[in-house]
Amino acid sequence: MGALAGHLAHMQENLDFTFGELKSVVGSVVSGETPVLEKVDGQNIFFKFTVDLDTGSVRTARNKGNLMKGGMSPDEFTAKWVGHPAEGAFVNGFKAIESALDQLDPASLESIFEPSSEGGQRYINAEIVYTGKPNVINYGGDYIVMHNLQEFSPEGKLDDVQLSGGDFQQLVSGVEAAQAEQDDDSWSVVGPQVLELRDMSGEQFVQDFYSDLDALGVTDSMSIADYVEDQLRQSVVGDLPIPVNKQEDLIKRIIGIGRKLNADEYPSLADIKSGTGREVGTQISAIGTKANAGKAIGRMTKPIELAIHDLAIEVLRGVASALTGDHDAEIKRLKAELESAKSAIESARDAGSDARREMLKTQLDKLGSSDNIASSAEGIVFEHPPGSKALYKLTGAFAPLNQIIGAAMRIPQEKNEALVREYVREFIGGSF
């Protein structure tokens, strides 16, 4: 997703979840009680309708800077992507959005995009799926998938999200109805894609997930934050040669950053480092800066992440994307793509090859058997608790697959070609 869309969280990233709540959420998802939407592997875009017909009635945004300027005009948006690998996706996707909105009554559009407060803005958060430039998953056509309607304050703060109903549903229904009348099969502009999960609550992998959590030595009443705190005390923070009170302040800081609290709600790094000396201060910074605190939390929650990952693989097993034409063919293609990427990474010889092969090993261990590539959907998205507008994702095999394929695509081609030439010279001039 683009920067404006923000990060769609995994469950282990919510430090306030208790382990009992994790089990409850999972139980609700695997039973089919919690509605789930398809997570789409595309290019993110935010768009809105305006009444400024001189420069075009559709504005777009990819980041807060675009937002604060009232969005990019069509010409500005097109110019932004000249020469970019995703130029075709963004330019053609934008034209599809314009065409879809042109089919609707301007007065109705103006009402849908009218913010509730003066100076605010309303945008549709959407995904561009373009067959001319696919990411990992190949879909059966070109789509604009509208996720939700988001309202921002004049200061650029997200004030409200409509996931369903209201003005958002009015737009989705209007666009889909208009397209049905046009019978245009070049692009489809659609709303969130609902996936129906079978009831898996009685299956062994669900019980295995609960057991994996219990094996961490936690209770249902403990939060993920409690677990992280204990792990920090037993490892990187507890090993620091500083007084216990400073260790506890450092833990409070790391947890506060993980909870996305304001900076004045947790101890400052300067206060923690005060009087510790340069060397120890460097060790504190290695886990206490905002960036490093997030990494430290990630290391501490790795066992939870892996348990959720294994669960997600099974939840998604056999789940077909609503946008993929041939589910079985796409699974076969993804497996072949994995093998091709593995070969490219293993044979490459360049400055980054060692690190790349280490990454490959890590991600293959996480993926397990290639038989775990069993869904043509990137993943699922769900809201918890109901009505909270807080969204979480389960992505299963897609995450390691995406890492491996992405790494293979970034291998410097000219260096591989040079290596081939070297091998050819050795072969021709050798003693074969």
C-alpha positions in Angstrom: 0.0 0.0 0.0 1.0 3.6 -0.4 2.1 5.8 2.5 -1.3 7.4 2.9 -3.0 4.0 3.4 -0.7 3.2 6.3 0.2 -0.2 7.5 -2.3 -3.0 7.7 -1.4 -4.8 10.9 -0.8 -8.4 11.8 -2.4 -9.4 15.0 0.9 -9.7 16.9 1.6 -6.0 16.3 -1.3 -5.0 18.6 0.5 -5.2 21.9 -2.7 -4.7 23.8 -4.2 -8.0 22.6 -4.3 -10.5 25.4 -3.5 -14.1 24.5 -7.1 -15.0 25.4 -8.3 -12.4 23.0 -6.0 -13.7 20.3 -7.6 -17.1 20.7 -11.0 -15.6 20.6 -10.4 -13.6 17.4 -8.9 -16.7 15.7 -11.9 -18.8 16.8 -14.3 -16.3 15.4 -12.4 -16.1 12.0 -12.0 -19.9 11.6 -15.7 -20.5 12.4 -16.8 -18.1 9.7 -18.5 -15.9 12.3 -16.2 -12.9 11.5 -16.7 -11.6 7.9 -13.5 -11.5 5.9 -12.4 -9.6 2.8 -9.8 -10.5 0.2 -6.5 -8.7 0.5 -5.5 -7.6 -3.0 -2.0 -7.6 -4.4 -2.0 -4.4 -6.4 -1.0 -0.7 -6.5 -2.6 1.5 -3.9 -4.3 4.8 -4.8 -6.5 7.3 -3.0 -8.9 9.3 -5.2 -11.7 11.8 -4.7 -14.2 13.7 -6.8 -14.2 17.5 -7.1 -16.2 20.0 -9.0 -13.1 21.6 -10.6 -13.7 20.7 -14.2 -11.0 23.0 -15.5 -8.2 20.7 -14.4 -10.2 17.5 -14.1 -12.7 16.4 -11.6 -10.7 13.5 -10.0 -7.9 14.2 -7.6 -5.4 11.5 -6.3 -3.1 11.2 -3.4 -0.3 8.8 -2.5 1.1 10.5 0.6 0.3 13.2 3.2 2.0 15.8 1.0 -0.4 15.2 -1.8 -3.3 15.2 0.7 -2.3 18.6 2.1 -2.2 20.1 -1.3 -5.7 19.0 -2.0 -4.6 16.0 -4.2 -2.9 15.8 -7.5 -4.6 16.9 -10.7 -4.8 14.3 -13.6 -1.8 16.0 -15.3 0.3 16.0 -12.1 -0.6 12.4 -11.4 0.4 11.3 -14.9 3.6 13.2 -14.8 4.5 11.6 -11.5 4.7 8.1 -13.0 6.6 8.8 -16.2 9.3 6.2 -16.6 8.3 4.3 -13.4 7.9 0.5 -13.7 4.3 0.9 -12.5 3.5 3.7 -14.9 1.0 1.6 -17.0 -0.8 0.4 -13.9 -1.3 3.9 -12.4 -2.0 5.8 -15.6 -4.5 3.2 -17.0 -6.0 2.6 -13.6 -6.6 6.4 -13.2 -8.3 6.5 -16.6 -10.6 3.6 -15.4 -11.5 5.6 -12.2 -12.3 8.7 -14.3 -14.4 6.7 -16.6 -16.3 5.0 -13.8 -17.0 8.3 -12.0 -18.1 10.0 -15.3 -21.0 7.5 -15.4 -22.5 8.8 -12.2 -24.5 11.9 -11.4 -22.0 14.8 -10.4 -24.4 16.0 -7.7 -24.5 12.6 -6.1 -20.7 12.3 -6.3 -20.3 15.8 -4.7 -22.6 14.6 -1.9 -20.6 11.4 -1.4 -17.3 13.2 -1.2 -18.5 16.2 0.9 -16.6 16.1 4.2 -18.4 16.5 7.4 -16.1 19.4 8.6 -15.0 22.5 6.7 -11.6 22.1 5.2 -11.6 18.3 5.4 -11.3 15.9 2.6 -12.8 12.5 1.7 -10.9 9.9 -0.4 -11.6 6.4 -1.6 -8.8 4.0 -0.6 -8.4 1.7 -3.6 -6.2 -0.9 -5.2 -5.2 -1.0 -8.9 -4.9 -4.5 -10.3 -3.3 -4.4 -13.8 -2.6 -7.5 -15.9 0.0 -5.5 -17.8 2.2 -5.2 -14.7 1.2 -7.8 -12.1 3.0 -8.1 -8.7 3.2 -11.7 -7.3 -0.4 -12.8 -8.0 -1.7 -12.8 -11.6 -5.4 -11.8 -11.7 -8.0 -12.6 -14.3 -8.5 -9.0 -15.4 -7.9 -5.3 -14.7 -9.6 -4.1 -11.6 -10.0 -1.1 -9.4 -10.9 -2.5 -6.0 -12.4 0.1 -3.6 -11.5 -0.8 0.0 -13.2 2.0 2.0 -13.9 5.7 2.2 -11.6 7.7 4.5 -12.2 11.3 5.8 -9.2 13.5 6.8 -9.2 16.7 8.9 -7.8 20.0 7.5 -4.5 19.0 9.3 -4.3 15.7 7.4 -5.4 13.5 10.3 -7.6 10.5 9.6 -10.9 11.3 11.3 -13.2 8.5 10.0 -13.4 5.4 7.9 -16.4 3.9 6.2 -15.9 0.2 5.6 -19.4 -0.5 4.5 -22.8 1.2 4.2 -23.4 4.9 4.0 -21.8 7.0 1.3 -19.2 4.4 0.6 -21.8 1.7 -0.3 -23.7 4.3 -2.3 -20.6 4.8 -4.5 -19.9 1.1 -4.8 -23.4 0.3 -5.8 -23.6 3.2 -8.2 -20.4 2.3 -10.0 -21.1 -1.4 -10.2 -24.6 -0.8 -11.5 -23.4 1.7 -14.2 -20.7 -0.7 -15.3 -23.2 -3.6 -15.6 -25.3 -1.4 -18.0 -22.2 -0.5 -20.1 -21.1 -4.1 -20.5 -17.4 -2.9 -20.7 -15.0 -5.8 -20.0 -11.8 -3.8 -20.2 -11.7 -2.6 -16.6 -13.9 -3.5 -13.6 -14.4 -1.0 -10.7 -15.7 -3.0 -7.7 -16.1 -2.8 -4.0 -14.4 -5.0 -1.3 -14.4 -8.6 -2.3 -16.1 -10.8 0.4 -14.6 -14.3 0.8 -16.6 -17.1 2.4 -14.6 -19.3 4.7 -15.7 -22.8 5.6 -16.1 -23.6 9.3 -12.6 -24.8 10.4 -13.1 -24.5 14.1 -12.9 -28.2 14.8 -9.7 -28.8 12.8 -6.4 -29.8 14.4 -4.4 -26.8 13.2 -6.6 -24.5 15.3 -5.9 -26.5 18.4 -2.2 -26.5 17.4 -2.3 -22.7 17.3 -3.8 -22.5 20.8 -1.1 -25.0 22.0 1.7 -22.9 20.4 0.6 -19.9 22.4 0.3 -21.8 25.6 3.8 -23.2 25.1 5.2 -19.7 25.4 4.4 -19.9 29.1 1.7 -17.3 29.0 -1.8 -17.1 30.5 -4.9 -15.9 28.7 -5.0 -12.8 30.8 -1.5 -11.7 29.8 -1.1 -9.2 27.0 1.4 -9.3 24.2 3.0 -6.3 25.8 3.4 -8.3 29.1 5.1 -11.1 27.1 7.4 -8.6 25.3 8.4 -7.0 28.6 9.3 -10.4 30.1 11.4 -11.3 27.1 13.2 -8.0 27.1 14.0 -8.4 30.8 15.4 -11.9 30.1 17.5 -10.8 27.1 18.7 -7.6 25.6 17.5 -5.1 28.2 18.3 -7.3 31.2 21.8 -7.9 29.9 22.6 -4.1 29.8 25.0 -3.0 32.6 22.7 -0.3 33.8 20.6 0.1 37.0 17.3 -1.8 37.1 15.3 1.4 37.2 16.9 2.5 33.9 16.2 -1.0 32.4 12.6 -0.6 33.4 12.5 2.9 31.8 13.9 1.5 28.6 11.3 -1.3 28.6 8.6 1.3 29.1 10.0 3.3 26.2 10.1 0.3 23.8 6.5 -0.7 24.7 5.3 2.9 24.4 6.8 3.2 20.9 5.2 -0.2 20.0 1.8 1.1 21.2 2.3 4.3 19.2 2.0 6.5 22.2 3.0 10.2 22.2 6.6 10.8 23.0 5.7 12.5 26.3 4.0 9.3 27.5 7.2 7.2 27.9 10.8 7.9 29.1 13.1 9.8 26.8 16.2 8.2 25.3 18.4 11.0 26.6 17.2 10.5 30.2 17.8 6.7 30.0 21.3 7.2 28.5 22.3 10.0 31.0 25.3 9.0 33.0 25.8 5.6 31.3 28.9 6.4 29.2 29.3 6.4 25.4 29.6 2.6 24.9 26.6 1.7 27.0 24.7 4.6 25.5 25.3 3.1 22.1 24.0 -0.3 23.3 20.8 1.5 24.6 20.3 3.3 21.3 20.6 0.0 19.5 17.2 -1.0 21.0 15.8 2.3 22.2 15.4 4.5 19.2 12.0 4.5 17.5 13.2 2.4 14.6 15.2 0.0 16.7 12.5 -0.4 19.3 10.1 -1.7 16.6 12.8 -4.2 15.5 13.3 -5.3 19.1 9.6 -5.9 19.5 9.6 -7.9 16.3 12.3 -10.2 17.6 10.5 -10.7 20.9 7.2 -11.5 19.2 8.7 -13.8 16.5 7.3 -17.0 18.2 3.8 -15.4 18.1 4.3 -14.3 14.5 5.3 -17.8 13.4 2.3 -19.4 15.2 0.0 -16.9 13.4 1.8 -17.6 10.1 1.3 -21.4 10.4 -2.3 -20.8 11.2 -2.8 -18.4 8.3 -1.4 -21.0 5.8 -4.1 -23.5 6.9 -6.9 -20.9 7.0 -6.2 -19.9 3.5 -5.6 -23.4 2.1 -7.8 -23.8 -0.9 -9.2 -20.3 -0.8 -9.7 -18.9 -4.3 -9.3 -15.2 -5.1 -12.5 -13.6 -6.3 -10.5 -11.8 -9.0 -8.4 -14.7 -10.4 -9.8 -16.5 -13.4 -8.3 -20.0 -12.8 -7.4 -20.8 -9.2 -5.7 -24.1 -9.9 -3.7 -22.6 -12.8 -2.5 -19.7 -10.6 -1.4 -22.0 -7.8 0.6 -24.0 -10.4 2.2 -20.8 -11.8 3.1 -19.5 -8.3 4.9 -22.8 -7.5 6.8 -22.6 -10.7 7.6 -18.9 -10.0 9.0 -20.0 -6.6 11.3 -22.6 -8.2 12.5 -20.1 -10.8 13.2 -17.5 -8.1 15.1 -20.1 -5.9 17.3 -21.0 -8.9 18.1 -17.4 -9.7 19.0 -16.6 -6.1 21.1 -19.7 -5.7 23.1 -19.2 -9.0 23.6 -15.4 -8.7 27.1 -14.1 -7.9 27.2 -10.5 -6.9 27.8 -8.3 -3.9 24.5 -9.2 -2.3 24.3 -12.9 -3.2 25.3 -14.2 0.3 22.7 -12.1 2.1 20.2 -13.0 -0.5 20.8 -16.7 -0.1 20.5 -16.3 3.7 17.2 -14.6 3.2 16.1 -17.5 0.9 16.9 -20.0 3.6 14.9 -18.1 6.2 11.9 -17.6 4.0 11.9 -21.2 2.8 12.0 -22.4 6.4 9.0 -20.1 7.1 7.1 -21.3 4.0 7.8 -25.0 4.6 6.7 -27.3 1.7 5.7 -25.7 -1.6 2.4 -27.5 -1.0 1.7 -24.6 1.4 1.2 -22.4 -1.6 -2.5 -23.3 -1.8 -4.4 -20.0 -2.2 -4.7 -17.7 -5.1 -5.6 -14.9 -2.7 -2.9 -12.7 -1.1 -4.7 -13.0 2.2 -7.7 -12.0 4.2 -8.6 -8.8 6.0 -11.0 -8.6 9.0 -12.3 -6.1 11.5 -11.8 -6.5 15.3 -13.7 -5.8 17.4 -16.8 -5.4 15.3 -17.5 -1.7 14.6 -14.0 -0.6 15.8 -12.8 0.0 12.2 -9.5 -1.6 13.3 -8.4 -4.0 10.5 -6.0 -7.0 10.7 -4.6 -9.3 8.0 -3.7 -13.0 7.6 -1.4 -13.6 4.6 0.0 -17.1 5.0 2.3 -18.3 2.3 2.2 -15.0 0.4 4.6 -13.2 2.7 7.6 -15.6 2.2 6.7 -16.1 -1.4 6.7 -12.3 -2.0 10.1 -11.9 -0.3 11.7 -14.6 -2.4 10.3 -13.6 -5.7 11.0 -9.9 -5.0 14.6 -10.6 -4.2 15.1 -12.6 -7.4 13.7 -9.8 -9.4 16.2 -7.3 -7.9 19.3 -9.4 -8.8 21.5 -7.2 -10.9 21.2 -8.6 -14.4 24.4 -7.2 -15.8 26.4 -9.0 -13.2 24.7 -12.3 -13.9 25.4 -11.8 -17.6 29.1 -11.1 -16.8 29.2 -14.3 -14.8 27.8 -16.3 -17.7 30.4 -14.9 -20.0 33.1 -15.8 -17.5 31.8 -19.4 -17.4 31.7 -19.6 -21.2 35.3 -18.4 -21.4 36.4 -21.0 -18.9 34.6 -23.7 -20.7 36.0 -22.8 -24.2 39.5 -22.4 -22.9 39.5 -25.3 -20.5 40.5 -29.0 -20.8 37.1 -30.4 -21.4 
